[in-house]
Amino acid sequence: MIDSFGRFITYLRISLTDRCNYRCVYCQPEVEAPRKPYAEILRYEEIERIARVAVGLGITKIRLTGGEPLVRKNITFLVERLAAIDGLRELNMTTNGSLLTPELARQLKQAGLTRINISLDTLDRGRFAGLTRGGCLDDVLAGIQAAREAGLAPIKINMVLMETTTAAEVEQLADFCREHDLTLQTINHFSLNDRKDPRGALAADRPPKCAACNRLRITADGYLKPCLFSGNEIKVDLDDIAASLRAAVQAKPENGQQCRNRTMCQIGG
């Protein structure tokens, strides 16, 4: 699929849920946003149908996100079904890692998960608990170790850089990643509501992305988002998935502007 600006769309990010066992300050508002009823969340069978059509139209990489994707039950069933789609080259996941037990990590690897990104913003236990509003750092560290032992490599650590992030925290996490054969990805914190020109906002160490954007997003309740920084959404028509995907591709803006209708946990990043 090629959008109106000549960009080849090959990457699909699928949010499996808007629920999460953490409430990170940059992902969820202080007053918890209302959750979608379970009846409105895409079923695994629907996700598989959408993915199969998407791959048939040129998608080669899928990333499962949330909320927290591991709060969905029987997640290995979905991974196995998606990994079996002919033509899909990569099936990845972004998680906070806290629910990733050794057994689950092995099951995900065996089911066909290619690689995993784990969110970790600090190695300071007190600060971690504050940023996640009650999360336990040791649970995430155990999840990282489980992923390493299962062979879900290369493992990427997503670190969100905020105004309160110190150079010492970055250096400490960089050292941790080097010691454990992990890749550190730093991401600049931004506001979906206030961002009017998002180019270059996603990562301090990477060039502007809009000109080379190759992705679509699907929210947990079945809406296609042509752009992370846009409120424009297209409901997936399960009777004509291909038409919905093509419409979303053609609706991609040249550059993102702002999104006021969802929080980050509802989009999937």
C-alpha positions, 0 to 999 in steps of 0.5 A: 500500500502506498499513501498519497505522499508516496510512502510505502505502508508496511508496518501495523501496530495493533493495540490489544487492550486499553487496560494496563496494570500500571498507570504511567504518568506519561501514558494515562491521566491522573484521573483514570480514563474510562475503559472500553467495555469488553464487548467493544474490544476486538476479539482475537478472531477479528484481529487475525482477520484484519492482520491476514488482509493487511499482510495480503496488502503489503504489511510485513511487520506487526507489533502488538501493544496496549495498554498492556498486551499481556493482560489479555488472556490466552495471548499465546494463542493470538501470537501463534495465529498471527505468526503463521500468516504467510508473508509476515516477516516480523511479529513483535510486542511492546510490554511493561514486562511486569507480567512476563514470567519465564513460562510465558516468555518461553510460550511466546517465543515458541508461538512465534513472537520475533522480538520484544520491547520492554518499557523501563524509565529508571532503575531507581525503585522509588522513582519507578513506583512514582512514575508507574503509580505503584509499579514494582521495578523488580517485576520488570527486571524479572520480566527482562531476565525471562525474555533473555532466557527465552531467547526473545532477542534482540531485546529493546528497552524503551526509556521515556525521557522527561523533564525530570529525567537525570543524566545519571539515570540515563547513564545507569540504564545505558550501563545496565543495557550494555551489561545485559546485552540489551538495546536502549531506545530513548524516547522524548516525552511529548503531549498528544494534545499540545504537539502541533509539529511532532517531527523529531519529537519521538526520539532524541537520537533519531531523525524526523519520522513523518517523511518516512512514516510507514505505519498504521495503528489499530486501536483496541476497539477497532479504529484505524489511526492513520497518524498517531498525532491526528484525531482522524480515525476510521472504523474497521469494516469487518465486511470489507477490511481491505477497503478500510485499510486502503482508506486509512492509508490514503488518509495519512497526513503529510505531517501529524498535528495533534490528537485530542480524542484518546490518551496514549494508553488507548492508542498503543503508541 
